[in-house]
């Protein structure tokens, strides 16, 4: 089963997001005047901001000599790169064979209802982003979700909703 990249339908006004481009300086210094830097440069930039801000591309291009259209082409081609902000918590629902058989589609639908977003979208408060993934490698725990680095297995809709509800409550008490 192949999971296709979902185009984001909900957009954020990322042009008005304030991005401190000076934070890129150490990254640029690390890769400047080296070969084969495009993907590591984009990965480091995304690790810094959580996504690839539109405003970062001209600075990266100017200071590294990489072609702006080449960088955008790479960033938009590879599924690992994000061109818009994601939530603090990335909820990945496994849709591998074992999880599919154990009800991953229904689990995704429950999570969509709980978060009031569709697969590939981010909640308005930027707390959650929902993604379907091909496999999380936890087949014996199917169906599985991963929220950031934490894995939850043998889930049903009720259990997934409870996990999300608990995260929301935890965030409110911070």
PyMOL commands that place a pseudoatom at each C-alpha (Angstrom):
pseudoatom trace, name=CA, resn=UNK, resi=1, chain=A, elem=C, hetatm=0, pos=[0.000, 0.000, 0.000]
pseudoatom trace, name=CA, resn=UNK, resi=2, chain=A, elem=C, hetatm=0, pos=[1.391, 3.382, -0.936]
pseudoatom trace, name=CA, resn=UNK, resi=3, chain=A, elem=C, hetatm=0, pos=[0.665, 6.466, 1.127]
pseudoatom trace, name=CA, resn=UNK, resi=4, chain=A, elem=C, hetatm=0, pos=[0.614, 9.547, -1.056]
pseudoatom trace, name=CA, resn=UNK, resi=5, chain=A, elem=C, hetatm=0, pos=[1.676, 12.995, 0.036]
pseudoatom trace, name=CA, resn=UNK, resi=6, chain=A, elem=C, hetatm=0, pos=[-1.365, 14.991, 1.030]
pseudoatom trace, name=CA, resn=UNK, resi=7, chain=A, elem=C, hetatm=0, pos=[-1.546, 18.547, -0.173]
pseudoatom trace, name=CA, resn=UNK, resi=8, chain=A, elem=C, hetatm=0, pos=[-2.333, 20.881, 2.677]
pseudoatom trace, name=CA, resn=UNK, resi=9, chain=A, elem=C, hetatm=0, pos=[-5.667, 22.568, 2.161]
pseudoatom trace, name=CA, resn=UNK, resi=10, chain=A, elem=C, hetatm=0, pos=[-5.571, 24.782, 5.223]
pseudoatom trace, name=CA, resn=UNK, resi=11, chain=A, elem=C, hetatm=0, pos=[-2.972, 27.506, 4.928]
pseudoatom trace, name=CA, resn=UNK, resi=12, chain=A, elem=C, hetatm=0, pos=[-1.381, 29.889, 7.363]
pseudoatom trace, name=CA, resn=UNK, resi=13, chain=A, elem=C, hetatm=0, pos=[-0.257, 33.408, 6.650]
pseudoatom trace, name=CA, resn=UNK, resi=14, chain=A, elem=C, hetatm=0, pos=[3.400, 32.458, 6.895]
pseudoatom trace, name=CA, resn=UNK, resi=15, chain=A, elem=C, hetatm=0, pos=[4.507, 35.641, 5.144]
pseudoatom trace, name=CA, resn=UNK, resi=16, chain=A, elem=C, hetatm=0, pos=[3.503, 37.565, 8.255]
pseudoatom trace, name=CA, resn=UNK, resi=17, chain=A, elem=C, hetatm=0, pos=[5.137, 35.090, 10.627]
pseudoatom trace, name=CA, resn=UNK, resi=18, chain=A, elem=C, hetatm=0, pos=[8.164, 36.755, 12.138]
pseudoatom trace, name=CA, resn=UNK, resi=19, chain=A, elem=C, hetatm=0, pos=[11.229, 34.687, 11.393]
pseudoatom trace, name=CA, resn=UNK, resi=20, chain=A, elem=C, hetatm=0, pos=[14.605, 35.604, 12.842]
pseudoatom trace, name=CA, resn=UNK, resi=21, chain=A, elem=C, hetatm=0, pos=[16.836, 34.975, 9.838]
pseudoatom trace, name=CA, resn=UNK, resi=22, chain=A, elem=C, hetatm=0, pos=[19.981, 35.697, 11.864]
pseudoatom trace, name=CA, resn=UNK, resi=23, chain=A, elem=C, hetatm=0, pos=[19.502, 32.249, 13.413]
pseudoatom trace, name=CA, resn=UNK, resi=24, chain=A, elem=C, hetatm=0, pos=[20.544, 30.847, 10.017]
pseudoatom trace, name=CA, resn=UNK, resi=25, chain=A, elem=C, hetatm=0, pos=[24.048, 32.336, 10.255]
pseudoatom trace, name=CA, resn=UNK, resi=26, chain=A, elem=C, hetatm=0, pos=[25.703, 29.392, 12.075]
pseudoatom trace, name=CA, resn=UNK, resi=27, chain=A, elem=C, hetatm=0, pos=[24.052, 26.930, 9.673]
pseudoatom trace, name=CA, resn=UNK, resi=28, chain=A, elem=C, hetatm=0, pos=[25.249, 28.897, 6.663]
pseudoatom trace, name=CA, resn=UNK, resi=29, chain=A, elem=C, hetatm=0, pos=[28.773, 29.072, 8.087]
pseudoatom trace, name=CA, resn=UNK, resi=30, chain=A, elem=C, hetatm=0, pos=[28.790, 25.319, 8.613]
pseudoatom trace, name=CA, resn=UNK, resi=31, chain=A, elem=C, hetatm=0, pos=[27.903, 24.554, 4.988]
pseudoatom trace, name=CA, resn=UNK, resi=32, chain=A, elem=C, hetatm=0, pos=[29.314, 27.556, 3.118]
pseudoatom trace, name=CA, resn=UNK, resi=33, chain=A, elem=C, hetatm=0, pos=[31.798, 26.732, 0.334]
pseudoatom trace, name=CA, resn=UNK, resi=34, chain=A, elem=C, hetatm=0, pos=[31.158, 22.982, 0.557]
pseudoatom trace, name=CA, resn=UNK, resi=35, chain=A, elem=C, hetatm=0, pos=[29.750, 20.644, -2.072]
pseudoatom trace, name=CA, resn=UNK, resi=36, chain=A, elem=C, hetatm=0, pos=[26.530, 18.648, -1.789]
pseudoatom trace, name=CA, resn=UNK, resi=37, chain=A, elem=C, hetatm=0, pos=[25.062, 20.911, 0.868]
pseudoatom trace, name=CA, resn=UNK, resi=38, chain=A, elem=C, hetatm=0, pos=[21.535, 21.509, -0.349]
pseudoatom trace, name=CA, resn=UNK, resi=39, chain=A, elem=C, hetatm=0, pos=[19.668, 18.756, 1.496]
pseudoatom trace, name=CA, resn=UNK, resi=40, chain=A, elem=C, hetatm=0, pos=[21.662, 19.064, 4.762]
pseudoatom trace, name=CA, resn=UNK, resi=41, chain=A, elem=C, hetatm=0, pos=[21.213, 22.852, 4.609]
pseudoatom trace, name=CA, resn=UNK, resi=42, chain=A, elem=C, hetatm=0, pos=[17.448, 22.521, 4.158]
pseudoatom trace, name=CA, resn=UNK, resi=43, chain=A, elem=C, hetatm=0, pos=[17.246, 19.848, 6.873]
pseudoatom trace, name=CA, resn=UNK, resi=44, chain=A, elem=C, hetatm=0, pos=[19.153, 22.050, 9.334]
pseudoatom trace, name=CA, resn=UNK, resi=45, chain=A, elem=C, hetatm=0, pos=[16.932, 25.011, 8.500]
pseudoatom trace, name=CA, resn=UNK, resi=46, chain=A, elem=C, hetatm=0, pos=[13.810, 22.924, 9.054]
pseudoatom trace, name=CA, resn=UNK, resi=47, chain=A, elem=C, hetatm=0, pos=[15.198, 21.600, 12.349]
pseudoatom trace, name=CA, resn=UNK, resi=48, chain=A, elem=C, hetatm=0, pos=[15.699, 25.202, 13.452]
pseudoatom trace, name=CA, resn=UNK, resi=49, chain=A, elem=C, hetatm=0, pos=[12.233, 26.552, 12.584]
pseudoatom trace, name=CA, resn=UNK, resi=50, chain=A, elem=C, hetatm=0, pos=[10.130, 23.382, 12.394]
pseudoatom trace, name=CA, resn=UNK, resi=51, chain=A, elem=C, hetatm=0, pos=[9.469, 24.087, 8.705]
pseudoatom trace, name=CA, resn=UNK, resi=52, chain=A, elem=C, hetatm=0, pos=[11.170, 25.906, 5.823]
pseudoatom trace, name=CA, resn=UNK, resi=53, chain=A, elem=C, hetatm=0, pos=[10.091, 29.538, 6.045]
pseudoatom trace, name=CA, resn=UNK, resi=54, chain=A, elem=C, hetatm=0, pos=[9.589, 31.260, 2.707]
pseudoatom trace, name=CA, resn=UNK, resi=55, chain=A, elem=C, hetatm=0, pos=[11.762, 34.125, 3.963]
pseudoatom trace, name=CA, resn=UNK, resi=56, chain=A, elem=C, hetatm=0, pos=[14.758, 31.803, 4.492]
pseudoatom trace, name=CA, resn=UNK, resi=57, chain=A, elem=C, hetatm=0, pos=[15.171, 30.796, 0.839]
pseudoatom trace, name=CA, resn=UNK, resi=58, chain=A, elem=C, hetatm=0, pos=[16.572, 34.108, -0.503]
pseudoatom trace, name=CA, resn=UNK, resi=59, chain=A, elem=C, hetatm=0, pos=[19.090, 34.375, 2.352]
pseudoatom trace, name=CA, resn=UNK, resi=60, chain=A, elem=C, hetatm=0, pos=[20.229, 30.771, 1.934]
pseudoatom trace, name=CA, resn=UNK, resi=61, chain=A, elem=C, hetatm=0, pos=[20.562, 31.260, -1.816]
pseudoatom trace, name=CA, resn=UNK, resi=62, chain=A, elem=C, hetatm=0, pos=[22.479, 34.530, -1.571]
pseudoatom trace, name=CA, resn=UNK, resi=63, chain=A, elem=C, hetatm=0, pos=[24.913, 33.366, 1.098]
pseudoatom trace, name=CA, resn=UNK, resi=64, chain=A, elem=C, hetatm=0, pos=[25.612, 29.840, -0.189]
pseudoatom trace, name=CA, resn=UNK, resi=65, chain=A, elem=C, hetatm=0, pos=[25.385, 30.406, -3.933]
pseudoatom trace, name=CA, resn=UNK, resi=66, chain=A, elem=C, hetatm=0, pos=[22.706, 27.745, -4.351]
pseudoatom trace, name=CA, resn=UNK, resi=67, chain=A, elem=C, hetatm=0, pos=[20.098, 28.465, -6.981]
pseudoatom trace, name=CA, resn=UNK, resi=68, chain=A, elem=C, hetatm=0, pos=[16.823, 29.623, -5.437]
pseudoatom trace, name=CA, resn=UNK, resi=69, chain=A, elem=C, hetatm=0, pos=[14.647, 27.612, -7.824]
pseudoatom trace, name=CA, resn=UNK, resi=70, chain=A, elem=C, hetatm=0, pos=[16.759, 24.473, -7.251]
pseudoatom trace, name=CA, resn=UNK, resi=71, chain=A, elem=C, hetatm=0, pos=[16.355, 24.807, -3.485]
pseudoatom trace, name=CA, resn=UNK, resi=72, chain=A, elem=C, hetatm=0, pos=[12.602, 25.278, -3.756]
pseudoatom trace, name=CA, resn=UNK, resi=73, chain=A, elem=C, hetatm=0, pos=[12.403, 22.354, -6.188]
pseudoatom trace, name=CA, resn=UNK, resi=74, chain=A, elem=C, hetatm=0, pos=[14.156, 20.049, -3.731]
pseudoatom trace, name=CA, resn=UNK, resi=75, chain=A, elem=C, hetatm=0, pos=[12.106, 21.335, -0.781]
pseudoatom trace, name=CA, resn=UNK, resi=76, chain=A, elem=C, hetatm=0, pos=[8.816, 20.816, -2.599]
pseudoatom trace, name=CA, resn=UNK, resi=77, chain=A, elem=C, hetatm=0, pos=[9.789, 17.418, -4.031]
pseudoatom trace, name=CA, resn=UNK, resi=78, chain=A, elem=C, hetatm=0, pos=[10.819, 15.562, -0.876]
pseudoatom trace, name=CA, resn=UNK, resi=79, chain=A, elem=C, hetatm=0, pos=[8.082, 14.681, 1.612]
pseudoatom trace, name=CA, resn=UNK, resi=80, chain=A, elem=C, hetatm=0, pos=[10.458, 15.256, 4.544]
pseudoatom trace, name=CA, resn=UNK, resi=81, chain=A, elem=C, hetatm=0, pos=[10.352, 19.019, 3.981]
pseudoatom trace, name=CA, resn=UNK, resi=82, chain=A, elem=C, hetatm=0, pos=[7.532, 21.257, 5.147]
pseudoatom trace, name=CA, resn=UNK, resi=83, chain=A, elem=C, hetatm=0, pos=[6.821, 24.631, 3.613]
pseudoatom trace, name=CA, resn=UNK, resi=84, chain=A, elem=C, hetatm=0, pos=[4.327, 25.723, 6.252]
pseudoatom trace, name=CA, resn=UNK, resi=85, chain=A, elem=C, hetatm=0, pos=[4.340, 25.568, 10.043]
pseudoatom trace, name=CA, resn=UNK, resi=86, chain=A, elem=C, hetatm=0, pos=[3.383, 22.354, 11.800]
pseudoatom trace, name=CA, resn=UNK, resi=87, chain=A, elem=C, hetatm=0, pos=[1.893, 21.769, 15.196]
pseudoatom trace, name=CA, resn=UNK, resi=88, chain=A, elem=C, hetatm=0, pos=[3.819, 21.316, 18.396]
pseudoatom trace, name=CA, resn=UNK, resi=89, chain=A, elem=C, hetatm=0, pos=[2.599, 17.710, 18.377]
pseudoatom trace, name=CA, resn=UNK, resi=90, chain=A, elem=C, hetatm=0, pos=[2.813, 15.746, 15.135]
pseudoatom trace, name=CA, resn=UNK, resi=91, chain=A, elem=C, hetatm=0, pos=[0.350, 12.858, 15.224]
pseudoatom trace, name=CA, resn=UNK, resi=92, chain=A, elem=C, hetatm=0, pos=[1.452, 10.127, 12.808]
pseudoatom trace, name=CA, resn=UNK, resi=93, chain=A, elem=C, hetatm=0, pos=[-1.056, 7.372, 12.124]
pseudoatom trace, name=CA, resn=UNK, resi=94, chain=A, elem=C, hetatm=0, pos=[0.480, 4.196, 10.742]
pseudoatom trace, name=CA, resn=UNK, resi=95, chain=A, elem=C, hetatm=0, pos=[-1.234, 2.851, 7.638]
pseudoatom trace, name=CA, resn=UNK, resi=96, chain=A, elem=C, hetatm=0, pos=[1.102, -0.093, 7.034]
pseudoatom trace, name=CA, resn=UNK, resi=97, chain=A, elem=C, hetatm=0, pos=[-0.424, -3.491, 6.316]
pseudoatom trace, name=CA, resn=UNK, resi=98, chain=A, elem=C, hetatm=0, pos=[-0.827, -4.643, 9.933]
pseudoatom trace, name=CA, resn=UNK, resi=99, chain=A, elem=C, hetatm=0, pos=[-2.290, -1.309, 11.043]
pseudoatom trace, name=CA, resn=UNK, resi=100, chain=A, elem=C, hetatm=0, pos=[-4.511, -1.097, 7.972]
pseudoatom trace, name=CA, resn=UNK, resi=101, chain=A, elem=C, hetatm=0, pos=[-5.985, -4.526, 8.738]
pseudoatom trace, name=CA, resn=UNK, resi=102, chain=A, elem=C, hetatm=0, pos=[-6.496, -3.525, 12.388]
pseudoatom trace, name=CA, resn=UNK, resi=103, chain=A, elem=C, hetatm=0, pos=[-8.475, -0.372, 11.531]
pseudoatom trace, name=CA, resn=UNK, resi=104, chain=A, elem=C, hetatm=0, pos=[-6.020, 2.465, 10.854]
pseudoatom trace, name=CA, resn=UNK, resi=105, chain=A, elem=C, hetatm=0, pos=[-8.515, 4.193, 8.549]
pseudoatom trace, name=CA, resn=UNK, resi=106, chain=A, elem=C, hetatm=0, pos=[-11.179, 4.329, 11.250]
pseudoatom trace, name=CA, resn=UNK, resi=107, chain=A, elem=C, hetatm=0, pos=[-8.552, 5.470, 13.766]
pseudoatom trace, name=CA, resn=UNK, resi=108, chain=A, elem=C, hetatm=0, pos=[-7.541, 8.317, 11.449]
pseudoatom trace, name=CA, resn=UNK, resi=109, chain=A, elem=C, hetatm=0, pos=[-11.190, 9.353, 11.083]
pseudoatom trace, name=CA, resn=UNK, resi=110, chain=A, elem=C, hetatm=0, pos=[-11.674, 9.474, 14.860]
pseudoatom trace, name=CA, resn=UNK, resi=111, chain=A, elem=C, hetatm=0, pos=[-8.548, 11.588, 15.263]
pseudoatom trace, name=CA, resn=UNK, resi=112, chain=A, elem=C, hetatm=0, pos=[-9.709, 13.909, 12.481]
pseudoatom trace, name=CA, resn=UNK, resi=113, chain=A, elem=C, hetatm=0, pos=[-13.011, 14.356, 14.314]
pseudoatom trace, name=CA, resn=UNK, resi=114, chain=A, elem=C, hetatm=0, pos=[-11.258, 14.885, 17.631]
pseudoatom trace, name=CA, resn=UNK, resi=115, chain=A, elem=C, hetatm=0, pos=[-8.867, 17.511, 16.243]
pseudoatom trace, name=CA, resn=UNK, resi=116, chain=A, elem=C, hetatm=0, pos=[-11.386, 18.971, 13.765]
pseudoatom trace, name=CA, resn=UNK, resi=117, chain=A, elem=C, hetatm=0, pos=[-8.841, 18.779, 10.937]
pseudoatom trace, name=CA, resn=UNK, resi=118, chain=A, elem=C, hetatm=0, pos=[-8.211, 16.503, 7.971]
pseudoatom trace, name=CA, resn=UNK, resi=119, chain=A, elem=C, hetatm=0, pos=[-5.187, 14.337, 7.332]
pseudoatom trace, name=CA, resn=UNK, resi=120, chain=A, elem=C, hetatm=0, pos=[-2.237, 16.569, 6.422]
pseudoatom trace, name=CA, resn=UNK, resi=121, chain=A, elem=C, hetatm=0, pos=[-3.603, 19.628, 8.221]
pseudoatom trace, name=CA, resn=UNK, resi=122, chain=A, elem=C, hetatm=0, pos=[-2.640, 21.530, 11.362]
pseudoatom trace, name=CA, resn=UNK, resi=123, chain=A, elem=C, hetatm=0, pos=[-5.043, 22.778, 14.012]
pseudoatom trace, name=CA, resn=UNK, resi=124, chain=A, elem=C, hetatm=0, pos=[-5.700, 26.526, 14.138]
pseudoatom trace, name=CA, resn=UNK, resi=125, chain=A, elem=C, hetatm=0, pos=[-3.830, 26.806, 17.437]
pseudoatom trace, name=CA, resn=UNK, resi=126, chain=A, elem=C, hetatm=0, pos=[-0.849, 25.018, 15.829]
pseudoatom trace, name=CA, resn=UNK, resi=127, chain=A, elem=C, hetatm=0, pos=[-0.885, 22.453, 18.600]
pseudoatom trace, name=CA, resn=UNK, resi=128, chain=A, elem=C, hetatm=0, pos=[-1.452, 19.348, 16.412]
pseudoatom trace, name=CA, resn=UNK, resi=129, chain=A, elem=C, hetatm=0, pos=[-0.589, 18.244, 12.890]
pseudoatom trace, name=CA, resn=UNK, resi=130, chain=A, elem=C, hetatm=0, pos=[-2.099, 14.987, 11.597]
pseudoatom trace, name=CA, resn=UNK, resi=131, chain=A, elem=C, hetatm=0, pos=[-0.188, 12.799, 9.138]
pseudoatom trace, name=CA, resn=UNK, resi=132, chain=A, elem=C, hetatm=0, pos=[-0.748, 9.349, 7.673]
pseudoatom trace, name=CA, resn=UNK, resi=133, chain=A, elem=C, hetatm=0, pos=[2.505, 7.429, 7.287]
pseudoatom trace, name=CA, resn=UNK, resi=134, chain=A, elem=C, hetatm=0, pos=[3.334, 4.233, 5.440]
pseudoatom trace, name=CA, resn=UNK, resi=135, chain=A, elem=C, hetatm=0, pos=[4.786, 2.333, 8.401]
pseudoatom trace, name=CA, resn=UNK, resi=136, chain=A, elem=C, hetatm=0, pos=[6.075, 3.061, 11.890]
pseudoatom trace, name=CA, resn=UNK, resi=137, chain=A, elem=C, hetatm=0, pos=[7.664, -0.380, 12.286]
pseudoatom trace, name=CA, resn=UNK, resi=138, chain=A, elem=C, hetatm=0, pos=[5.552, -1.410, 15.278]
pseudoatom trace, name=CA, resn=UNK, resi=139, chain=A, elem=C, hetatm=0, pos=[3.436, -4.045, 13.568]
pseudoatom trace, name=CA, resn=UNK, resi=140, chain=A, elem=C, hetatm=0, pos=[2.942, -6.169, 16.696]
pseudoatom trace, name=CA, resn=UNK, resi=141, chain=A, elem=C, hetatm=0, pos=[1.231, -3.152, 18.338]
pseudoatom trace, name=CA, resn=UNK, resi=142, chain=A, elem=C, hetatm=0, pos=[-1.172, -2.444, 15.461]
pseudoatom trace, name=CA, resn=UNK, resi=143, chain=A, elem=C, hetatm=0, pos=[-2.905, -0.103, 15.082]
pseudoatom trace, name=CA, resn=UNK, resi=144, chain=A, elem=C, hetatm=0, pos=[-0.275, 2.439, 16.106]
pseudoatom trace, name=CA, resn=UNK, resi=145, chain=A, elem=C, hetatm=0, pos=[0.083, 6.196, 16.320]
pseudoatom trace, name=CA, resn=UNK, resi=146, chain=A, elem=C, hetatm=0, pos=[3.177, 8.182, 17.153]
pseudoatom trace, name=CA, resn=UNK, resi=147, chain=A, elem=C, hetatm=0, pos=[2.949, 11.617, 18.712]
pseudoatom trace, name=CA, resn=UNK, resi=148, chain=A, elem=C, hetatm=0, pos=[6.334, 13.275, 18.359]
pseudoatom trace, name=CA, resn=UNK, resi=149, chain=A, elem=C, hetatm=0, pos=[8.658, 10.579, 19.737]
pseudoatom trace, name=CA, resn=UNK, resi=150, chain=A, elem=C, hetatm=0, pos=[6.064, 8.667, 21.816]
pseudoatom trace, name=CA, resn=UNK, resi=151, chain=A, elem=C, hetatm=0, pos=[4.461, 5.519, 20.368]
pseudoatom trace, name=CA, resn=UNK, resi=152, chain=A, elem=C, hetatm=0, pos=[0.971, 4.319, 21.323]
pseudoatom trace, name=CA, resn=UNK, resi=153, chain=A, elem=C, hetatm=0, pos=[-0.190, 0.867, 20.247]
pseudoatom trace, name=CA, resn=UNK, resi=154, chain=A, elem=C, hetatm=0, pos=[-3.210, -1.418, 20.269]
pseudoatom trace, name=CA, resn=UNK, resi=155, chain=A, elem=C, hetatm=0, pos=[-5.418, 1.649, 19.953]
pseudoatom trace, name=CA, resn=UNK, resi=156, chain=A, elem=C, hetatm=0, pos=[-9.038, 2.168, 19.215]
pseudoatom trace, name=CA, resn=UNK, resi=157, chain=A, elem=C, hetatm=0, pos=[-10.748, 5.498, 18.590]
pseudoatom trace, name=CA, resn=UNK, resi=158, chain=A, elem=C, hetatm=0, pos=[-11.620, 5.984, 22.234]
pseudoatom trace, name=CA, resn=UNK, resi=159, chain=A, elem=C, hetatm=0, pos=[-8.008, 5.466, 23.320]
pseudoatom trace, name=CA, resn=UNK, resi=160, chain=A, elem=C, hetatm=0, pos=[-6.642, 7.848, 20.683]
pseudoatom trace, name=CA, resn=UNK, resi=161, chain=A, elem=C, hetatm=0, pos=[-9.164, 10.532, 21.655]
pseudoatom trace, name=CA, resn=UNK, resi=162, chain=A, elem=C, hetatm=0, pos=[-8.189, 10.153, 25.307]
pseudoatom trace, name=CA, resn=UNK, resi=163, chain=A, elem=C, hetatm=0, pos=[-4.487, 10.603, 24.490]
pseudoatom trace, name=CA, resn=UNK, resi=164, chain=A, elem=C, hetatm=0, pos=[-5.218, 13.787, 22.534]
pseudoatom trace, name=CA, resn=UNK, resi=165, chain=A, elem=C, hetatm=0, pos=[-7.521, 15.078, 25.262]
pseudoatom trace, name=CA, resn=UNK, resi=166, chain=A, elem=C, hetatm=0, pos=[-4.791, 14.481, 27.870]
pseudoatom trace, name=CA, resn=UNK, resi=167, chain=A, elem=C, hetatm=0, pos=[-2.222, 16.377, 25.808]
pseudoatom trace, name=CA, resn=UNK, resi=168, chain=A, elem=C, hetatm=0, pos=[-4.632, 19.310, 25.465]
pseudoatom trace, name=CA, resn=UNK, resi=169, chain=A, elem=C, hetatm=0, pos=[-5.228, 19.319, 29.228]
pseudoatom trace, name=CA, resn=UNK, resi=170, chain=A, elem=C, hetatm=0, pos=[-1.502, 19.162, 29.893]
pseudoatom trace, name=CA, resn=UNK, resi=171, chain=A, elem=C, hetatm=0, pos=[-0.941, 22.118, 27.561]
pseudoatom trace, name=CA, resn=UNK, resi=172, chain=A, elem=C, hetatm=0, pos=[-3.608, 24.181, 29.321]
pseudoatom trace, name=CA, resn=UNK, resi=173, chain=A, elem=C, hetatm=0, pos=[-1.919, 23.689, 32.694]
pseudoatom trace, name=CA, resn=UNK, resi=174, chain=A, elem=C, hetatm=0, pos=[1.466, 24.888, 31.427]
for i in range(1, 174): cmd.bond("trace and resi %d" % i, "trace and resi %d" % (i + 1))
show_as sticks, trace
zoom trace
